[in-house]
Amino acid sequence: MSIVELREYKLKPRMREQWLSWMQADILPYQISKGMRVLQTYIYTDENDAEWFVWLREFDNEAHRQQVYANTYDEWWRREIRPRVFEMIEQESIRVRLLSPVHVVS
């Protein structure tokens, strides 16, 4: 059964356009090249007018998820990309939720 990962990041003030541009130009193509399946990306504004970036990623199962993580988040990522990420998003705001499909009978 596939796993869908819902990730939410609170953007720092005035970082929306820079974040979205970087995600589109660099982050998403890099992660996809490493085997990440990105289903969709979203932006929403919460009740305090903070902007959040939300995205959905899909994996075949937990073993696949761990394999893709190992391929993606290497030393280069930790050294070069991770510091830049936290220039644009609030590190403590990161939320990752694993979603499992539910069959609902109507």
N, C-alpha and C positions, 0 to 999 in steps of 0.2 A: 504494500500500500504506500502510495506516495506521501511525502511530507511537504507541507507548505509552510514556509517560514515568513512570518510577518515581522518586519523590522520598522521601528519608529525612531526618528532622530529629531530633536528640537534644534531648529536652526538658530544660530546667533543672529542678533538684530542686523538687518541690512545685508545678509549673506545669501538670500534666496537666489538671486540671479547668478552669482558666482558659483554657488553650490550646484545648481542645475546645469550650468554650462560645463563644469568640470565633470559631473556625473555622466553627461551625455558624450562628451569628447573623449574622456579617459577611463573613468572608473568602470562604467558598464561594459565597454568593449573589452577591457582587460579581464574583468570577471567572467564574461561570457567566453572569452578565449580559453579560460581555465576550466570550463565545464559547468559554470553556474547557469541555471535556467531562470532568467528573470521574467516573471509573469506580467508585472505591471508596476508603475510608480505613480505616486500621488503626492499632492500637497494639501494640507488643511490648516486652518487657523483655529486655535482653541479659544475658549471663553476669556482668556487673558490677552488675546491678540498675538500670541506667540505662533510662529509658523513651524509646522512639522513636515518633514519629509517621510513618507511611508512607502515601503516597497514590499513586494511579494516575490519570494524565490521558491522554486520547487526542486525537490530531490526525490530520487527513487525510493530511498529508505534512509535510515540513520547511518548505515555504513557508507552509503554514497555521499551523504552530507559531510561526514568526517573526511572522506577522501578529497572532495572538492575543497573543503576548508584547508587541508594540508597543501594542496596544489596552489591555492590562491594566496593564503596569508603566510608567505615565506619571509625570509630575512629582509629582502628588498622591500616588501610591503611594510614591514614593521619599521624599517629605518627611513624610508622615503615618503610613503603615503600616509601612514597613520598619524604622524605629527600634523600634516596638512589638513587631514580630516577634522582634527580638533581645533583648528583655527576657525572652522565654519559651523561646527555643531557643538552642542553642550554635551560633553562626555558622559556626565551623570544621567543624562536624559535617555540614553539608549535603552530601548526595550526590544527584546526578541521573544517572539511567541511562536511555538510550533503548533500548527493547525492540522487536525486530522479530519478527513471528510466524514460526514454523518449522512446516512441514508434516511431520509424522512419520507414516511408514507403519507400520502394525502388522501 
